[in-house]
Amino acid sequence: MKKNIILIIFCCKANMLSQTIDLRFLEIRNDRVNNGYFDVLIQIKASSSFYMGSSNFCFNYNSSGLIYSNVLSNSNFNSGKYSSELKISTSIISYNISYNDYNLASDAQLIDNNWRDLVSIRFIIKDQNELSGLYFRNYQDNYLNQSPTIVYKVLNNPIFSSQRLSINNVYNLDNPLPVILSNYSVKTIDYNNIIIEWETEDEKGILQYEIEAAFIKQINSIDSNHTFETLKIFKADNASSKRKKYFYNYNRFKNYTSVLFRIKIVNKEGTIEYSSTKKIENIYPSQFEFYPVYPNPFNSEANIEFFLSEKSDVNILVYDAAGREIEYIKKNDLAAGFHKIKIESRKYSSGVYFILLIANSMESLLKFRRTQKVILLK
């Protein structure tokens, strides 16, 4: 049975002079593909306020599924009176915080009953079929000489009090997504249109879905190097446990050799999950194309879009209903690919017009000639 990289959340509780300490992992990014990113945030909070002293946070991760990459952020405990160090082994990470002014509690970081960030860490997904295996350690590893998770508090004197944390509760995420997606597909309809659709089994606890895309301009480029941007946001019916269908038609994705699509799922508490990434390739036409002018009818300006299969000289001529030339646009040495040119209607009167596109290839000497009818309404 196929498994995905998932996050395992732990809540650890310990008594520190009648105080309760909670720790947790939060998954902040999961690309769910091999060589993609898996980012986690470690947070702490307390039942009553205290000042953080030198402490150590040690946890395991599944080295069959994840490879440690780097620390993303630890600004709360890597400046001022603090220094920090991350020790890495094959499957264990120890994050050590040192407080360097034992006599002044007021200079230390205050921990209260709100979640406070400790450190965010990036992994590379080695095997998307594995589990993340994240859990805090509460025992000594003699081989690596790494201590278990221990938190110290700073008093108003050089004396520290400490208590080893013990794991009381473990909360697993049984599915890599907080909502079950089914019939999730990305399909090409034609050169202008891509259909993204999916169904949900249960939307309780979900705030919204965001369709994201990364546009690839170069052939054979590495997928993980591209930045995703949001195309469309769908609000979820987070009180519903009924099946629901979603549909989105995306078009006009010009000037790209391929596009990566994924669905970002945002939970009500702010955590984020991602669907698998789907790739649409070879979206270029194999010949010259003159796309429908839009809007049509138009008022202030119209968009002329076309595709050149070869480097070409392009002429655009606008005629009125009587056949008189109204405008002439010349573009030389246009590269192969998609192009868009705007025409403005300031010097036109309302009526019917014809737009003639002529493309003369500079490589094969082919000549492309097409005409479209448009209507101007003022």
C-alpha positions as CSV (number, residue, x, y, z in Angstrom):
1,M,0.0,0.0,0.0
2,K,1.4,3.4,-1.0
3,K,2.1,5.8,1.9
4,N,3.0,9.5,1.7
5,I,5.2,11.7,3.8
6,I,3.1,12.8,6.7
7,L,3.6,14.8,9.8
8,I,3.5,13.2,13.2
9,I,2.6,15.7,15.9
10,F,3.6,15.2,19.5
11,C,2.5,17.1,22.6
12,C,5.0,16.6,25.4
13,K,4.1,17.6,28.9
14,A,6.3,17.9,31.9
15,N,6.1,19.3,35.4
16,M,8.5,22.2,36.0
17,L,7.7,23.4,39.5
18,S,4.0,22.9,38.9
19,Q,4.3,24.2,35.3
20,T,3.2,22.3,32.2
21,I,5.3,22.5,29.0
22,D,3.9,21.6,25.6
23,L,5.9,21.0,22.5
24,R,4.7,20.3,19.0
25,F,5.7,19.9,15.4
26,L,3.9,21.8,12.7
27,E,4.1,20.9,9.0
28,I,4.5,24.2,7.1
29,R,5.3,22.8,3.7
30,N,5.1,19.4,2.1
31,D,5.7,19.1,-1.7
32,R,4.8,15.4,-1.5
33,V,7.2,14.6,-4.4
34,N,10.7,13.1,-4.3
35,N,13.3,15.9,-4.1
36,G,10.6,18.3,-2.9
37,Y,10.7,20.2,0.4
38,F,9.3,19.1,3.7
39,D,9.4,22.0,6.2
40,V,8.5,21.6,9.9
41,L,8.2,24.2,12.7
42,I,8.9,23.3,16.4
43,Q,7.0,25.3,18.9
44,I,6.7,25.6,22.7
45,K,4.2,27.0,25.2
46,A,3.7,26.8,29.0
47,S,0.7,26.8,31.4
48,S,2.3,29.7,33.3
49,S,5.1,32.1,32.1
50,F,8.8,31.5,32.6
51,Y,12.1,32.6,31.1
52,M,13.8,30.1,28.9
53,G,17.3,29.0,30.0
54,S,19.8,26.7,28.3
55,S,17.8,23.8,26.9
56,N,18.0,21.0,24.5
57,F,15.3,19.6,22.0
58,C,16.2,16.3,20.5
59,F,14.0,14.3,18.1
60,N,14.0,11.5,15.6
61,Y,13.1,11.7,11.9
62,N,12.7,8.9,9.4
63,S,15.9,9.0,7.3
64,S,14.4,6.5,4.8
65,G,12.0,9.3,3.8
66,L,13.7,12.5,4.7
67,I,17.1,14.1,4.3
68,Y,18.1,17.0,6.5
69,S,18.7,20.2,4.4
70,N,19.0,23.4,6.6
71,V,17.6,25.6,9.3
72,L,15.1,28.0,7.9
73,S,14.7,30.2,11.0
74,N,15.7,30.3,14.7
75,S,15.8,34.1,15.3
76,N,14.2,33.9,18.7
77,F,17.2,31.9,20.1
78,N,20.2,32.9,18.0
79,S,20.7,36.5,19.0
80,G,21.3,38.7,22.1
81,K,22.0,36.5,25.1
82,Y,21.3,33.3,23.2
83,S,23.3,31.1,20.9
84,S,22.1,27.9,19.3
85,E,23.6,24.8,17.7
86,L,22.0,22.0,15.6
87,K,23.6,18.6,15.7
88,I,22.7,16.2,12.9
89,S,23.0,12.5,12.6
90,T,21.4,10.0,10.2
91,S,18.1,10.0,11.9
92,I,18.4,12.3,15.0
93,I,18.5,16.1,15.3
94,S,19.5,17.8,18.5
95,Y,18.7,21.5,18.8
96,N,20.7,23.1,21.7
97,I,19.9,26.6,23.0
98,S,22.5,28.3,25.3
99,Y,21.6,31.2,27.5
100,N,24.7,33.2,28.2
101,D,23.7,35.6,31.1
102,Y,22.8,33.4,34.0
103,N,22.2,36.3,36.5
104,L,19.6,38.2,34.5
105,A,16.3,36.5,33.9
106,S,14.8,39.6,32.3
107,D,17.1,39.3,29.3
108,A,15.8,35.8,28.6
109,Q,13.0,34.8,26.2
110,L,9.6,34.7,27.9
111,I,7.6,31.6,27.3
112,D,3.9,31.9,28.1
113,N,0.6,30.1,27.1
114,N,0.9,31.1,23.5
115,W,2.8,29.0,21.0
116,R,6.3,30.3,20.6
117,D,8.6,29.3,17.6
118,L,11.8,27.5,18.5
119,V,13.2,26.6,15.1
120,S,12.0,25.7,11.6
121,I,13.8,23.1,9.7
122,R,13.8,22.0,6.0
123,F,14.1,18.5,4.8
124,I,14.4,17.1,1.3
125,I,11.9,14.3,0.5
126,K,13.9,11.2,-0.3
127,D,11.0,8.8,-0.6
128,Q,7.5,10.1,-0.8
129,N,6.1,6.7,0.1
130,E,7.6,6.9,3.6
131,L,6.4,8.5,6.8
132,S,8.1,11.5,8.4
133,G,8.7,9.7,11.7
134,L,9.1,12.9,13.7
135,Y,9.0,12.4,17.5
136,F,10.8,13.9,20.5
137,R,13.4,11.8,22.4
138,N,13.2,11.3,26.1
139,Y,16.1,8.9,26.5
140,Q,19.9,9.0,26.3
141,D,21.5,8.0,23.0
142,N,24.9,6.8,24.2
143,Y,26.3,6.3,20.7
144,L,25.7,9.9,19.6
145,N,26.1,11.3,23.1
146,Q,23.0,13.4,22.6
147,S,20.8,14.3,25.6
148,P,17.1,13.9,25.5
149,T,14.7,16.8,25.4
150,I,15.2,19.0,28.5
151,V,13.9,22.5,29.2
152,Y,15.5,24.8,31.8
153,K,14.0,28.0,33.3
154,V,16.0,31.0,34.4
155,L,15.6,32.2,38.0
156,N,16.7,35.6,39.3
157,N,19.9,34.0,40.6
158,P,22.5,31.6,39.1
159,I,20.4,28.6,40.2
160,F,18.5,26.7,37.5
161,S,15.6,24.3,37.9
162,S,14.9,21.7,35.3
163,Q,12.8,18.7,34.6
164,R,13.1,16.1,31.9
165,L,10.1,16.0,29.5
166,S,8.1,12.8,29.1
167,I,5.9,12.0,26.2
168,N,2.3,11.6,27.3
169,N,0.3,12.1,24.1
170,V,0.9,11.3,20.5
171,Y,-1.3,12.6,17.8
172,N,-0.8,11.1,14.3
173,L,-2.2,12.3,11.0
174,D,-3.5,9.2,9.3
175,N,-3.7,10.9,5.9
176,P,-1.2,13.2,4.3
177,L,-4.0,15.6,3.5
178,P,-6.4,17.0,6.1
179,V,-9.1,16.3,3.6
180,I,-9.5,13.3,1.3
181,L,-9.2,14.4,-2.4
182,S,-10.5,12.0,-5.0
183,N,-10.7,12.1,-8.8
184,Y,-8.1,14.8,-8.7
185,S,-6.9,15.5,-12.3
186,V,-5.3,18.2,-14.5
187,K,-6.2,17.9,-18.2
188,T,-5.3,19.8,-21.3
189,I,-8.4,20.7,-23.4
190,D,-6.6,22.7,-26.1
191,Y,-3.7,25.1,-26.3
192,N,-5.6,27.7,-24.4
193,N,-7.4,25.7,-21.7
194,I,-6.4,23.5,-18.8
195,I,-9.1,21.9,-16.6
196,I,-8.3,21.3,-12.9
197,E,-10.9,19.3,-11.0
198,W,-11.2,17.3,-7.8
199,E,-13.8,16.0,-5.3
200,T,-13.7,16.1,-1.5
201,E,-15.0,13.4,0.9
202,D,-15.0,15.6,4.1
203,E,-14.3,19.3,4.5
204,K,-14.6,19.6,8.3
205,G,-11.8,21.9,9.6
206,I,-10.8,23.2,6.2
207,L,-10.8,26.9,5.5
208,Q,-10.0,27.0,1.7
209,Y,-8.3,25.5,-1.3
210,E,-5.8,27.4,-3.4
211,I,-4.9,26.3,-6.9
212,E,-1.2,27.0,-7.4
213,A,0.9,26.8,-10.5
214,A,4.6,27.1,-11.3
215,F,5.5,28.1,-14.9
216,I,8.5,26.6,-16.6
217,K,10.1,28.5,-19.4
218,Q,13.1,26.3,-20.1
219,I,13.1,22.7,-21.3
220,N,14.7,20.1,-18.9
221,S,14.7,22.5,-15.9
222,I,14.5,21.1,-12.4
223,D,10.9,21.2,-11.2
224,S,11.7,22.0,-7.5
225,N,13.5,25.3,-8.5
226,H,10.3,27.0,-9.5
227,T,8.1,29.3,-7.5
228,F,4.4,28.5,-7.2
229,E,1.8,31.3,-7.5
230,T,-1.9,31.3,-6.6
231,L,-4.3,31.1,-9.5
232,K,-7.7,30.7,-7.7
233,I,-9.0,30.4,-4.2
234,F,-12.1,28.3,-3.3
235,K,-13.7,28.7,0.1
236,A,-14.4,25.3,1.7
237,D,-17.7,24.3,3.4
238,N,-15.9,23.5,6.6
239,A,-19.1,22.3,8.4
240,S,-19.8,19.7,5.7
241,S,-19.0,16.0,5.6
242,K,-20.7,15.5,2.2
243,R,-19.0,14.9,-1.1
244,K,-18.3,18.0,-3.1
245,K,-16.9,18.7,-6.6
246,Y,-14.6,21.5,-7.6
247,F,-13.8,22.6,-11.2
248,Y,-11.5,25.3,-12.5
249,N,-10.7,26.2,-16.1
250,Y,-7.3,28.0,-16.5
251,N,-6.4,29.6,-19.8
252,R,-3.9,31.9,-21.4
253,F,-0.7,30.3,-20.0
254,K,1.5,31.6,-22.8
255,N,5.3,31.6,-23.1
256,Y,5.9,28.5,-21.1
257,T,7.1,25.0,-22.1
258,S,5.2,23.4,-19.2
259,V,3.3,24.1,-16.1
260,L,3.2,22.5,-12.6
261,F,-0.1,22.5,-10.8
262,R,-1.0,21.6,-7.2
263,I,-3.8,22.2,-4.6
264,K,-2.9,24.0,-1.4
265,I,-5.2,23.1,1.5
266,V,-5.4,25.6,4.3
267,N,-6.8,24.4,7.6
268,K,-8.9,26.6,10.0
269,E,-6.0,26.6,12.5
270,G,-3.6,27.9,9.8
271,T,-1.7,24.8,9.0
272,I,-1.1,23.9,5.3
273,E,-1.1,20.8,3.3
274,Y,-0.5,20.1,-0.5
275,S,-1.8,17.7,-3.0
276,S,0.5,15.9,-5.3
277,T,2.0,18.0,-8.1
278,K,0.8,17.4,-11.7
279,K,2.7,18.6,-14.7
280,I,1.4,19.6,-18.1
281,E,4.0,19.5,-20.8
282,N,4.4,20.4,-24.5
283,I,1.8,23.1,-24.5
284,Y,3.3,24.8,-27.6
285,P,1.4,24.4,-30.9
286,S,3.3,22.9,-33.7
287,Q,2.3,25.6,-36.2
288,F,1.4,29.3,-36.5
289,E,-1.8,30.3,-34.6
290,F,-3.9,33.5,-34.5
291,Y,-6.1,33.3,-31.4
292,P,-9.5,35.0,-31.1
293,V,-9.2,38.7,-30.4
294,Y,-10.6,39.6,-27.1
295,P,-12.7,41.2,-25.8
296,N,-14.9,41.2,-28.9
297,P,-16.9,43.4,-29.1
298,F,-14.3,45.8,-27.5
299,N,-14.5,49.3,-26.2
300,S,-11.1,50.9,-25.4
301,E,-8.6,48.3,-26.5
302,A,-8.4,44.8,-27.9
303,N,-5.8,42.1,-27.4
304,I,-4.2,40.4,-30.4
305,E,-2.5,37.1,-29.5
306,F,-0.7,34.8,-31.8
307,F,1.9,32.0,-31.8
308,L,4.9,31.8,-34.0
309,S,6.4,28.4,-34.7
310,E,9.5,30.0,-36.1
311,K,11.3,33.4,-35.9
312,S,9.3,35.8,-38.0
313,D,8.5,39.3,-39.2
314,V,4.9,40.2,-38.3
315,N,2.6,42.7,-39.9
316,I,-0.8,43.6,-38.4
317,L,-3.2,45.6,-40.5
318,V,-6.6,47.0,-39.4
319,Y,-9.3,47.7,-42.0
320,D,-12.8,49.2,-41.7
321,A,-15.9,47.8,-43.2
322,A,-15.2,49.7,-46.5
323,G,-11.8,48.1,-46.8
324,R,-9.8,51.2,-45.9
325,E,-6.6,50.6,-44.0
326,I,-6.9,52.3,-40.5
327,E,-3.8,51.1,-38.8
328,Y,-0.6,49.3,-39.6
329,I,1.7,47.7,-37.0
330,K,5.1,46.1,-38.0
331,K,7.1,43.9,-35.7
332,N,10.4,42.5,-37.0
333,D,12.5,39.6,-35.7
334,L,9.9,38.2,-33.3
335,A,11.1,35.0,-31.6
336,A,9.2,31.7,-31.8
337,G,6.6,31.5,-29.1
338,F,3.5,33.4,-27.9
339,H,3.0,37.1,-28.4
340,K,0.4,39.7,-27.5
341,I,-0.2,43.1,-29.0
342,K,-2.8,45.7,-27.9
343,I,-4.6,48.1,-30.2
344,E,-6.4,51.1,-28.9
345,S,-9.6,52.5,-30.2
346,R,-9.0,56.2,-29.7
347,K,-8.8,56.9,-33.5
348,Y,-11.6,54.5,-34.4
349,S,-15.3,55.1,-34.5
350,S,-17.9,52.5,-33.6
351,G,-18.4,49.8,-36.2
352,V,-17.1,46.6,-37.8
353,Y,-13.3,46.1,-38.4
354,F,-11.1,43.4,-39.8
355,I,-7.7,42.6,-38.4
356,L,-5.2,40.9,-40.8
357,L,-2.2,39.1,-39.3
358,I,0.7,38.3,-41.7
359,A,3.8,36.4,-40.4
360,N,6.8,35.8,-42.6
361,S,9.1,33.1,-41.3
362,M,12.8,34.1,-41.3
363,E,13.8,30.4,-41.2
364,S,11.7,28.3,-43.6
365,L,10.3,31.3,-45.6
366,L,6.8,30.1,-44.7
367,K,4.0,32.7,-44.8
368,F,1.1,32.7,-42.5
369,R,-2.0,34.9,-43.2
370,R,-5.2,35.1,-41.2
371,T,-8.1,37.6,-40.8
372,Q,-10.5,38.2,-37.9
373,K,-13.7,40.3,-37.6
374,V,-14.1,42.5,-34.5
375,I,-16.7,45.0,-33.4
376,L,-16.0,48.3,-31.7
377,L,-18.7,49.7,-29.4
378,K,-18.3,53.2,-27.9
